[in-house]
Amino acid sequence: MHILDQIVRYKKKEIEQRKKQTSVADLQQMKFYTKDCLSVVDQFEKRPKNIIAEFKRKSPSKPDINLKADLKEKLISYQEAGASAVSVLTDHHFFGGNLSDLQIAKQELSIPILQKDFIIDEYQVHEAKAYGADFILLIARLLTIAEVQHLSTLAQDLGLEVLVEVHHEDELVKTNFTSINLIGVNNRNLENFEISIANSLNLAGKIPPEFVKVSESGIQNRAQIDELYQAGFEGFLIGEELMKSTSVAEKISQLIGQKFSL
């Protein structure tokens, strides 16, 4: 069974359990549910090149990226180093995250926060809002056109912005909605885990200009970012390189060729 199929099968069971424990009405009573979200689109307008720094303890292909990382310490280092936004993995079974990570991030940071998970149910959109996300990830491969439209519209109604992730050109047909703010291209082939930024470069010109473009996965150096930027990408989602770095500030400075002082 393909890893995404495994994740979705597990996620469906997980969601049903969470619905029994916490209703949407309960989520609506949580303090972040009524708070305004920060706009990652507005944040991106401040700089030409924007790092979305990801906190990810492990993945199906890397069982120990940095299992011992201190969440609060790492997130603050991302912000202080000049990241425009952070991405927080909240899937527990496969990635070692949880929703409380999102809450901590919201309490500690003043930059937009992406909840990165496998969202397949509108209940998860309510969760994202309740636990402090500013924008959410929808993976085109997991959803029908109608589901992308429904989930992104709900997110927009709640004040969340939406990043839709594609890997293949034929998935772009699922992104033609005004309720979507950013389109991300995943450079990782989820069937064999091979990575190539050529995937972003190949799809860049096919993404309509009204969307903010984000390149995801496998970005390791400034030359790659410069090439992607020239192709039209404004955002660069980077996880493993930053999770393993002992000097986040130095790494981000190297990646975008600029030092920041807050």
Backbone as CSV, one residue per row, in Angstrom:
resi,resn,N_x,N_y,N_z,CA_x,CA_y,CA_z,C_x,C_y,C_z
1,MET,0.848,-1.198,0.000,0.000,0.000,0.000,0.882,1.247,0.000
2,HIS,0.557,2.226,-0.833,1.301,3.468,-0.915,1.244,4.199,0.422
3,ILE,2.331,4.920,0.777,2.402,5.581,2.075,1.266,6.579,2.272
4,LEU,0.884,7.309,1.219,-0.233,8.251,1.365,-1.541,7.541,1.660
5,ASP,-1.732,6.381,1.053,-2.934,5.598,1.335,-2.945,5.143,2.790
6,GLN,-1.793,4.746,3.286,-1.679,4.347,4.695,-2.008,5.520,5.616
7,ILE,-1.459,6.681,5.279,-1.681,7.859,6.110,-3.161,8.239,6.133
8,VAL,-3.807,8.238,4.966,-5.217,8.622,4.896,-6.092,7.624,5.641
9,ARG,-5.792,6.340,5.491,-6.574,5.323,6.210,-6.467,5.536,7.721
10,TYR,-5.261,5.784,8.197,-5.051,6.013,9.630,-5.711,7.321,10.057
11,LYS,-5.601,8.344,9.196,-6.133,9.667,9.526,-7.652,9.635,9.690
12,LYS,-8.333,8.876,8.856,-9.792,8.780,8.955,-10.211,8.226,10.314
13,LYS,-9.519,7.193,10.777,-9.829,6.621,12.091,-9.523,7.615,13.201
14,GLU,-8.412,8.303,13.061,-7.982,9.289,14.054,-8.999,10.425,14.177
15,ILE,-9.493,10.893,13.046,-10.452,11.997,13.053,-11.749,11.585,13.736
16,GLU,-12.214,10.385,13.452,-13.453,9.918,14.077,-13.301,9.845,15.594
17,GLN,-12.135,9.444,16.054,-11.883,9.397,17.505,-11.895,10.804,18.092
18,ARG,-11.266,11.738,17.410,-11.186,13.108,17.936,-12.570,13.773,17.949
19,LYS,-13.396,13.464,16.958,-14.748,14.017,16.925,-15.552,13.572,18.156
20,LYS,-15.311,12.343,18.595,-16.012,11.833,19.773,-15.542,12.526,21.046
21,GLN,-14.281,12.922,21.055,-13.700,13.540,22.253,-13.977,15.043,22.334
22,THR,-13.956,15.708,21.162,-14.110,17.167,21.127,-14.989,17.538,19.944
23,SER,-16.119,18.152,20.220,-17.044,18.542,19.154,-16.588,19.847,18.508
24,VAL,-17.168,20.166,17.351,-16.886,21.448,16.708,-17.300,22.588,17.637
25,ALA,-18.405,22.401,18.348,-18.855,23.425,19.303,-17.803,23.653,20.384
26,ASP,-17.170,22.575,20.825,-16.095,22.703,21.820,-14.905,23.460,21.229
27,LEU,-14.556,23.142,19.982,-13.438,23.815,19.323,-13.712,25.318,19.206
28,GLN,-14.973,25.658,18.955,-15.338,27.069,18.787,-15.230,27.869,20.075
29,GLN,-15.107,27.178,21.194,-14.952,27.853,22.489,-13.487,28.091,22.846
30,MET,-12.573,27.536,22.080,-11.153,27.694,22.382,-10.691,29.105,22.007
31,LYS,-9.685,29.613,22.728,-9.360,31.042,22.641,-8.876,31.479,21.261
32,PHE,-8.178,30.612,20.533,-7.656,31.038,19.241,-8.725,31.028,18.145
33,TYR,-9.831,30.354,18.401,-10.865,30.230,17.366,-11.435,31.589,16.978
34,THR,-11.511,32.490,17.930,-12.091,33.801,17.651,-11.026,34.867,17.372
35,LYS,-9.769,34.489,17.401,-8.686,35.446,17.139,-8.484,35.626,15.637
36,ASP,-8.094,36.830,15.243,-7.770,37.069,13.838,-6.482,36.339,13.467
37,CYS,-6.432,35.845,12.240,-5.237,35.161,11.742,-4.277,36.165,11.114
38,LEU,-3.001,35.840,11.165,-1.987,36.622,10.471,-1.968,36.200,9.003
39,SER,-1.739,37.147,8.121,-1.722,36.850,6.690,-0.310,36.539,6.211
40,VAL,-0.121,35.331,5.714,1.191,34.975,5.169,1.409,35.691,3.832
41,VAL,0.343,35.953,3.102,0.460,36.681,1.836,0.986,38.093,2.096
42,ASP,0.426,38.763,3.105,0.910,40.100,3.469,2.353,40.047,3.943
43,GLN,2.688,38.999,4.687,4.052,38.843,5.193,5.039,38.701,4.038
44,PHE,4.658,37.962,3.028,5.532,37.743,1.881,5.801,39.042,1.102
45,GLU,4.892,39.989,1.188,5.065,41.241,0.452,6.190,42.102,1.024
46,LYS,6.646,41.763,2.226,7.699,42.553,2.870,9.088,42.230,2.331
47,ARG,9.245,41.027,1.744,10.556,40.581,1.274,10.399,39.847,-0.054
48,PRO,11.432,39.863,-0.880,11.346,39.139,-2.148,11.455,37.627,-1.981
49,LYS,12.248,37.184,-1.000,12.464,35.754,-0.778,12.076,35.415,0.653
50,ASN,11.223,34.425,0.793,10.636,34.119,2.096,10.812,32.656,2.478
51,ILE,11.390,32.442,3.637,11.548,31.083,4.154,10.351,30.719,5.031
52,ILE,9.733,29.587,4.732,8.776,28.965,5.660,9.566,27.858,6.347
53,ALA,9.931,28.099,7.596,10.792,27.175,8.335,9.936,26.118,9.029
54,GLU,10.243,24.872,8.750,9.386,23.784,9.226,9.950,23.084,10.458
55,PHE,9.031,22.794,11.383,9.389,21.973,12.538,8.837,20.571,12.302
56,LYS,9.751,19.624,12.134,9.370,18.250,11.794,10.335,17.289,12.483
57,ARG,9.827,16.515,13.428,10.694,15.617,14.191,11.129,14.389,13.390
58,LYS,10.213,13.854,12.586,10.500,12.653,11.807,9.560,12.600,10.619
59,SER,9.792,11.642,9.736,8.901,11.413,8.600,8.972,9.932,8.248
60,PRO,8.065,9.446,7.410,8.124,8.021,7.041,9.453,7.612,6.411
61,SER,10.103,8.546,5.716,11.388,8.208,5.080,12.589,8.511,5.967
62,LYS,12.375,9.318,7.024,13.457,9.692,7.950,12.928,9.561,9.371
63,PRO,13.109,8.395,10.008,12.522,8.168,11.333,13.116,9.026,12.452
64,ASP,14.244,9.680,12.201,14.826,10.558,13.216,15.494,11.743,12.534
65,ILE,14.686,12.739,12.210,15.256,13.980,11.680,15.876,14.755,12.834
66,ASN,15.091,14.917,13.898,15.592,15.510,15.136,14.544,15.288,16.212
67,LEU,14.496,14.074,16.727,13.470,13.699,17.696,13.607,14.444,19.017
68,LYS,14.806,14.917,19.329,15.059,15.559,20.612,14.947,17.082,20.559
69,ALA,14.578,17.624,19.423,14.508,19.078,19.268,13.518,19.693,20.250
70,ASP,13.914,20.799,20.841,13.037,21.555,21.727,12.140,22.450,20.870
71,LEU,10.852,22.195,20.900,9.904,22.895,20.030,9.986,24.410,20.190
72,LYS,9.832,24.887,21.410,9.811,26.330,21.647,11.124,26.982,21.228
73,GLU,12.219,26.369,21.614,13.543,26.912,21.296,13.764,27.002,19.780
74,LYS,13.366,25.930,19.075,13.574,25.888,17.630,12.687,26.911,16.919
75,LEU,11.445,26.994,17.319,10.528,27.924,16.671,10.979,29.372,16.861
76,ILE,11.400,29.703,18.066,11.872,31.061,18.332,13.124,31.356,17.518
77,SER,13.996,30.350,17.396,15.212,30.557,16.590,14.854,30.807,15.122
78,TYR,13.810,30.153,14.623,13.348,30.387,13.253,12.923,31.846,13.080
79,GLN,12.102,32.309,13.999,11.596,33.669,13.900,12.728,34.688,14.001
80,GLU,13.599,34.496,14.970,14.697,35.446,15.174,15.677,35.436,14.009
81,ALA,15.766,34.304,13.308,16.692,34.199,12.179,16.146,34.832,10.911
82,GLY,14.872,35.211,10.914,14.305,35.901,9.771,13.332,35.107,8.935
83,ALA,12.871,33.956,9.425,11.849,33.214,8.690,10.590,34.063,8.578
84,SER,9.946,34.021,7.423,8.714,34.786,7.227,7.511,34.085,7.842
85,ALA,7.599,32.771,7.967,6.523,31.965,8.540,7.126,30.655,9.015
86,VAL,6.367,29.927,9.817,6.798,28.595,10.224,5.742,27.583,9.828
87,SER,6.189,26.360,9.621,5.298,25.238,9.338,5.435,24.242,10.490
88,VAL,4.311,23.842,11.053,4.327,22.913,12.180,3.588,21.637,11.787
89,LEU,4.315,20.516,11.778,3.704,19.210,11.504,2.872,18.798,12.714
90,THR,1.585,18.541,12.507,0.737,18.141,13.628,0.315,16.678,13.567
91,ASP,0.695,15.965,12.511,0.413,14.526,12.464,1.324,13.811,13.448
92,HIS,0.740,12.999,14.313,1.537,12.342,15.355,2.099,10.993,14.914
93,HIS,1.255,10.157,14.346,1.645,8.771,14.082,2.825,8.670,13.122
94,PHE,2.816,9.473,12.073,3.841,9.360,11.040,4.944,10.413,11.155
95,PHE,4.625,11.551,11.793,5.596,12.658,11.829,5.983,13.114,13.232
96,GLY,5.380,12.535,14.250,5.787,12.842,15.618,5.304,14.169,16.154
97,GLY,4.340,14.798,15.474,3.824,16.077,15.943,2.499,15.921,16.660
98,ASN,1.916,17.038,17.067,0.588,17.022,17.674,0.016,18.439,17.666
99,LEU,-1.263,18.537,17.941,-1.937,19.831,17.892,-1.435,20.791,18.961
100,SER,-0.958,20.265,20.069,-0.435,21.148,21.117,0.808,21.894,20.635
101,ASP,1.548,21.311,19.683,2.682,22.024,19.085,2.210,23.313,18.429
102,LEU,1.054,23.240,17.801,0.482,24.407,17.128,0.123,25.488,18.148
103,GLN,-0.446,25.075,19.258,-0.802,26.024,20.314,0.432,26.742,20.848
104,ILE,1.478,25.975,21.091,2.720,26.560,21.608,3.295,27.553,20.606
105,ALA,3.283,27.168,19.339,3.786,28.064,18.303,3.013,29.382,18.305
106,LYS,1.699,29.317,18.408,0.867,30.523,18.381,1.146,31.407,19.592
107,GLN,1.403,30.786,20.722,1.676,31.545,21.939,3.026,32.252,21.898
108,GLU,3.986,31.669,21.167,5.360,32.167,21.203,5.739,33.075,20.038
109,LEU,5.030,32.966,18.906,5.490,33.621,17.686,4.595,34.783,17.257
110,SER,5.186,35.666,16.463,4.430,36.791,15.916,4.454,36.778,14.387
111,ILE,4.810,35.631,13.803,4.775,35.448,12.349,3.745,34.360,12.026
112,PRO,3.262,34.314,10.788,2.220,33.336,10.437,2.662,31.887,10.617
113,ILE,1.695,31.053,10.974,1.951,29.640,11.263,1.110,28.766,10.330
114,LEU,1.789,27.881,9.635,1.130,26.893,8.776,0.911,25.610,9.565
115,GLN,-0.329,25.122,9.589,-0.548,23.778,10.103,-0.352,22.816,8.951
116,LYS,0.653,21.966,9.075,0.921,20.989,8.025,0.434,19.629,8.500
117,ASP,-0.572,19.149,7.820,-1.155,17.860,8.165,-1.855,17.335,6.915
118,PHE,-2.535,16.236,7.056,-3.238,15.617,5.935,-4.727,15.892,6.123
119,ILE,-5.157,17.041,5.652,-6.519,17.507,5.898,-7.454,16.917,4.845
120,ILE,-8.413,16.145,5.327,-9.363,15.470,4.451,-10.812,15.670,4.906
121,ASP,-10.993,16.370,6.025,-12.309,16.500,6.647,-12.460,17.926,7.162
122,GLU,-13.659,18.495,7.040,-13.859,19.871,7.488,-13.632,20.023,8.991
123,TYR,-13.777,18.954,9.750,-13.490,19.007,11.189,-12.057,19.481,11.439
124,GLN,-11.119,19.043,10.596,-9.715,19.423,10.764,-9.489,20.909,10.510
125,VAL,-10.313,21.509,9.653,-10.193,22.947,9.403,-10.595,23.713,10.656
126,HIS,-11.659,23.270,11.316,-12.065,23.878,12.586,-10.970,23.686,13.637
127,GLU,-10.345,22.517,13.656,-9.231,22.272,14.581,-8.080,23.237,14.325
128,ALA,-7.744,23.411,13.063,-6.641,24.300,12.708,-6.875,25.699,13.274
129,LYS,-8.080,26.199,13.096,-8.419,27.524,13.615,-8.356,27.553,15.142
130,ALA,-8.901,26.525,15.763,-8.969,26.493,17.225,-7.605,26.392,17.887
131,TYR,-6.673,25.716,17.236,-5.354,25.498,17.846,-4.309,26.531,17.423
132,GLY,-4.697,27.488,16.574,-3.806,28.611,16.344,-3.161,28.746,14.986
133,ALA,-3.590,27.963,13.997,-3.013,28.094,12.660,-3.440,29.420,12.026
134,ASP,-2.581,29.946,11.162,-2.917,31.118,10.365,-3.215,30.725,8.916
135,PHE,-2.596,29.640,8.474,-2.924,29.094,7.158,-2.747,27.585,7.191
136,ILE,-3.424,26.903,6.278,-3.432,25.444,6.283,-2.947,24.903,4.943
137,LEU,-2.550,23.636,4.981,-2.117,22.928,3.783,-3.224,21.983,3.320
138,LEU,-3.550,22.058,2.034,-4.412,21.067,1.406,-3.587,20.383,0.319
139,ILE,-3.534,19.059,0.339,-2.745,18.302,-0.628,-3.665,17.864,-1.759
140,ALA,-3.427,18.397,-2.947,-4.327,18.156,-4.077,-4.516,16.674,-4.359
141,ARG,-3.472,15.918,-4.210,-3.545,14.499,-4.541,-4.556,13.753,-3.674
142,LEU,-4.797,14.246,-2.474,-5.684,13.547,-1.544,-7.139,13.926,-1.712
143,LEU,-7.409,14.972,-2.491,-8.741,15.555,-2.515,-9.288,15.687,-3.930
144,THR,-10.599,15.636,-4.033,-11.254,15.912,-5.315,-11.323,17.430,-5.513
145,ILE,-11.685,17.840,-6.721,-11.854,19.268,-6.983,-12.899,19.852,-6.038
146,ALA,-14.002,19.147,-5.864,-15.076,19.628,-4.988,-14.606,19.735,-3.541
147,GLU,-13.792,18.791,-3.092,-13.294,18.819,-1.717,-12.326,19.978,-1.501
148,VAL,-11.466,20.230,-2.485,-10.559,21.381,-2.381,-11.362,22.668,-2.264
149,GLN,-12.373,22.798,-3.103,-13.202,24.007,-3.071,-13.923,24.142,-1.733
150,HIS,-14.504,23.053,-1.253,-15.255,23.106,0.010,-14.350,23.430,1.198
151,LEU,-13.234,22.733,1.303,-12.344,22.927,2.459,-11.664,24.292,2.423
152,SER,-11.286,24.745,1.247,-10.638,26.055,1.156,-11.629,27.181,1.427
153,THR,-12.865,27.008,0.986,-13.892,28.017,1.254,-14.202,28.100,2.738
154,LEU,-14.295,26.952,3.389,-14.506,26.933,4.838,-13.353,27.620,5.548
155,ALA,-12.141,27.298,5.144,-10.968,27.923,5.761,-11.018,29.439,5.603
156,GLN,-11.325,29.891,4.395,-11.412,31.325,4.135,-12.482,31.976,5.014
157,ASP,-13.617,31.304,5.163,-14.700,31.822,6.002,-14.262,31.968,7.457
158,LEU,-13.331,31.115,7.890,-12.827,31.167,9.270,-11.657,32.128,9.422
159,GLY,-11.216,32.722,8.320,-10.107,33.668,8.384,-8.749,33.071,8.102
160,LEU,-8.709,31.786,7.787,-7.458,31.113,7.460,-7.108,31.314,5.991
161,GLU,-5.826,31.412,5.682,-5.389,31.376,4.296,-5.056,29.932,3.929
162,VAL,-4.946,29.658,2.634,-4.835,28.279,2.164,-3.667,28.112,1.193
163,LEU,-2.837,27.129,1.494,-1.759,26.698,0.604,-2.140,25.337,0.042
164,VAL,-2.316,25.262,-1.275,-2.610,23.977,-1.907,-1.325,23.428,-2.511
165,GLU,-1.026,22.182,-2.178,0.203,21.543,-2.648,-0.071,20.630,-3.834
166,VAL,0.736,20.799,-4.873,0.645,19.925,-6.043,2.016,19.280,-6.278
167,HIS,1.991,18.179,-7.005,3.248,17.541,-7.411,3.283,17.353,-8.921
168,HIS,2.120,17.101,-9.505,2.024,16.875,-10.945,1.190,17.981,-11.596
169,GLU,1.445,18.240,-12.856,0.741,19.292,-13.584,-0.768,19.062,-13.603
170,ASP,-1.189,17.803,-13.717,-2.625,17.544,-13.809,-3.376,17.882,-12.517
171,GLU,-2.649,18.093,-11.422,-3.300,18.468,-10.166,-3.644,19.956,-10.121
172,LEU,-3.083,20.740,-11.017,-3.343,22.181,-11.021,-4.803,22.494,-11.310
173,VAL,-5.514,21.578,-11.940,-6.934,21.789,-12.215,-7.733,21.918,-10.915
174,LYS,-7.146,21.456,-9.813,-7.832,21.506,-8.523,-7.571,22.811,-7.768
175,THR,-6.888,23.755,-8.393,-6.470,24.960,-7.665,-7.122,26.238,-8.163
176,ASN,-8.052,26.151,-9.063,-8.605,27.350,-9.692,-9.773,27.934,-8.896
177,PHE,-9.480,28.321,-7.652,-10.514,28.881,-6.781,-9.995,30.137,-6.095
178,THR,-10.859,31.121,-5.913,-10.457,32.358,-5.240,-10.229,32.145,-3.753
179,SER,-10.639,31.002,-3.226,-10.442,30.688,-1.809,-9.045,30.136,-1.530
180,ILE,-8.211,30.060,-2.555,-6.827,29.586,-2.411,-5.891,30.782,-2.538
181,ASN,-4.903,30.841,-1.660,-3.979,31.971,-1.637,-2.603,31.645,-2.190
182,LEU,-2.133,30.442,-1.915,-0.790,30.044,-2.321,-0.833,28.662,-2.963
183,ILE,0.039,28.444,-3.930,0.194,27.110,-4.505,1.624,26.662,-4.264
184,GLY,1.756,25.502,-3.646,3.072,24.946,-3.362,3.358,23.770,-4.280
185,VAL,4.589,23.677,-4.732,5.014,22.540,-5.542,5.932,21.675,-4.691
186,ASN,5.529,20.438,-4.488,6.338,19.510,-3.699,7.394,18.874,-4.600
187,ASN,8.640,19.075,-4.251,9.740,18.515,-5.039,10.028,17.060,-4.699
188,ARG,9.304,16.539,-3.713,9.502,15.144,-3.305,8.450,14.255,-3.961
189,ASN,8.894,13.238,-4.658,7.995,12.238,-5.220,7.581,11.303,-4.082
190,LEU,6.320,11.350,-3.710,5.871,10.579,-2.555,5.740,9.090,-2.828
191,GLU,5.992,8.682,-4.049,5.976,7.251,-4.358,7.335,6.600,-4.102
192,ASN,8.413,7.346,-4.398,9.752,6.773,-4.181,10.653,7.663,-3.331
193,PHE,10.118,8.811,-2.887,10.803,9.779,-2.018,11.997,10.461,-2.683
194,GLU,12.131,10.323,-3.996,13.184,11.054,-4.695,12.834,12.539,-4.735
195,ILE,13.873,13.387,-4.663,13.666,14.829,-4.598,14.403,15.513,-5.739
196,SER,13.726,16.474,-6.371,14.364,17.278,-7.409,13.643,18.612,-7.516
197,ILE,14.400,19.729,-7.403,13.759,21.033,-7.543,13.339,21.284,-8.986
198,ALA,13.752,20.417,-9.882,13.298,20.528,-11.270,11.779,20.456,-11.347
199,ASN,11.174,19.798,-10.375,9.714,19.703,-10.377,9.086,21.089,-10.237
200,SER,9.633,21.902,-9.324,9.145,23.277,-9.175,9.415,24.091,-10.434
201,LEU,10.615,23.950,-10.969,10.991,24.720,-12.156,10.106,24.370,-13.350
202,ASN,9.736,23.105,-13.460,8.898,22.661,-14.575,7.462,23.164,-14.468
203,LEU,6.978,23.312,-13.229,5.578,23.714,-13.034,5.395,25.213,-12.851
204,ALA,6.480,25.932,-12.617,6.384,27.364,-12.284,5.557,28.142,-13.291
205,GLY,5.836,27.982,-14.566,5.153,28.749,-15.595,3.719,28.333,-15.823
206,LYS,3.324,27.215,-15.248,1.965,26.705,-15.433,1.032,27.146,-14.308
207,ILE,1.595,27.761,-13.267,0.790,28.244,-12.147,0.321,29.663,-12.464
208,PRO,-0.980,29.932,-12.405,-1.483,31.275,-12.721,-0.809,32.347,-11.859
209,PRO,-0.553,33.522,-12.413,0.211,34.556,-11.713,-0.464,35.129,-10.473
210,GLU,-1.776,34.932,-10.346,-2.458,35.498,-9.180,-2.145,34.756,-7.878
211,PHE,-1.544,33.573,-7.987,-1.218,32.810,-6.786,0.228,33.037,-6.354
212,VAL,0.440,33.109,-5.052,1.792,33.124,-4.511,2.368,31.724,-4.678
213,LYS,3.585,31.623,-5.187,4.208,30.320,-5.449,5.189,29.958,-4.348
214,VAL,5.095,28.718,-3.895,5.985,28.201,-2.853,6.612,26.904,-3.345
215,SER,7.924,26.792,-3.205,8.620,25.541,-3.536,8.892,24.793,-2.238
216,GLU,8.573,23.502,-2.227,8.646,22.716,-0.997,9.566,21.499,-1.159
217,SER,10.394,21.278,-0.169,11.227,20.078,-0.031,12.499,20.106,-0.882
218,GLY,13.566,19.614,-0.281,14.807,19.389,-1.003,15.651,20.615,-1.270
219,ILE,15.287,21.759,-0.690,16.057,22.985,-0.924,17.201,23.039,0.072
220,GLN,18.421,23.133,-0.446,19.593,23.011,0.415,20.554,24.187,0.353
221,ASN,20.454,25.017,-0.670,21.447,26.083,-0.791,20.884,27.312,-1.498
222,ARG,21.678,28.385,-1.443,21.250,29.662,-1.998,21.102,29.600,-3.523
223,ALA,21.959,28.846,-4.189,21.877,28.755,-5.653,20.524,28.213,-6.087
224,GLN,20.013,27.218,-5.360,18.697,26.666,-5.677,17.602,27.712,-5.460
225,ILE,17.692,28.437,-4.347,16.694,29.468,-4.065,16.739,30.563,-5.114
226,ASP,17.925,30.978,-5.505,18.042,32.012,-6.539,17.409,31.547,-7.851
227,GLU,17.638,30.288,-8.202,17.071,29.748,-9.436,15.547,29.681,-9.348
228,LEU,15.048,29.244,-8.204,13.603,29.161,-8.011,12.964,30.552,-7.989
229,TYR,13.647,31.497,-7.379,13.150,32.874,-7.324,13.032,33.455,-8.730
230,GLN,14.027,33.212,-9.556,13.991,33.694,-10.933,12.843,33.059,-11.717
231,ALA,12.439,31.869,-11.295,11.319,31.186,-11.957,9.964,31.669,-11.448
232,GLY,9.976,32.526,-10.416,8.722,33.093,-9.936,8.294,32.688,-8.542
233,PHE,9.119,31.914,-7.841,8.762,31.486,-6.486,9.156,32.551,-5.467
234,GLU,8.233,32.832,-4.552,8.467,33.813,-3.494,8.713,33.142,-2.144
235,GLY,8.223,31.907,-1.994,8.347,31.197,-0.729,9.081,29.887,-0.904
236,PHE,9.808,29.498,0.153,10.620,28.284,0.108,10.450,27.552,1.441
237,LEU,9.743,26.427,1.382,9.479,25.669,2.604,10.640,24.712,2.848
238,ILE,11.299,24.902,3.988,12.509,24.138,4.302,12.384,23.546,5.697
239,GLY,12.570,22.242,5.793,12.445,21.580,7.083,13.715,20.907,7.542
240,GLU,14.096,19.826,6.876,15.199,18.988,7.337,16.504,19.756,7.502
241,GLU,16.832,20.623,6.544,18.081,21.389,6.622,18.122,22.249,7.884
242,LEU,16.985,22.834,8.245,16.936,23.699,9.417,16.815,22.900,10.708
243,MET,16.109,21.780,10.675,15.977,20.947,11.867,17.326,20.376,12.298
244,LYS,18.190,20.125,11.346,19.497,19.543,11.655,20.572,20.589,11.913
245,SER,20.282,21.833,11.573,21.283,22.895,11.700,21.506,23.277,13.156
246,THR,22.753,23.491,13.507,23.088,23.955,14.861,23.088,25.481,14.937
247,SER,23.023,26.148,13.786,22.947,27.608,13.740,21.910,28.003,12.688
248,VAL,20.675,28.135,13.143,19.584,28.456,12.222,19.794,29.816,11.577
249,ALA,20.235,30.785,12.361,20.446,32.135,11.832,21.455,32.118,10.689
250,GLU,22.561,31.406,10.883,23.584,31.326,9.847,23.049,30.614,8.612
251,LYS,22.279,29.539,8.827,21.756,28.766,7.703,20.775,29.594,6.873
252,ILE,19.856,30.291,7.533,18.878,31.097,6.804,19.577,32.244,6.089
253,SER,20.571,32.836,6.734,21.342,33.902,6.098,22.029,33.404,4.838
254,GLN,22.574,32.202,4.899,23.223,31.601,3.736,22.210,31.338,2.622
255,LEU,21.014,30.897,2.991,20.023,30.510,2.003,19.479,31.705,1.219
256,ILE,19.257,32.804,1.887,18.654,33.933,1.179,19.603,35.118,1.029
257,GLY,20.854,34.951,1.496,21.864,35.978,1.260,21.594,37.278,1.987
258,GLN,20.978,37.175,3.150,20.665,38.388,3.901,20.583,38.061,5.377
259,LYS,21.135,38.937,6.194,21.042,38.769,7.648,19.917,39.647,8.170
260,PHE,19.289,39.187,9.245,18.184,39.920,9.816,18.464,40.265,11.273
261,SER,18.014,41.404,11.681,18.082,41.775,13.095,16.701,42.262,13.490
262,LEU,16.157,41.658,14.520,14.790,41.992,14.925,14.809,42.930,16.135
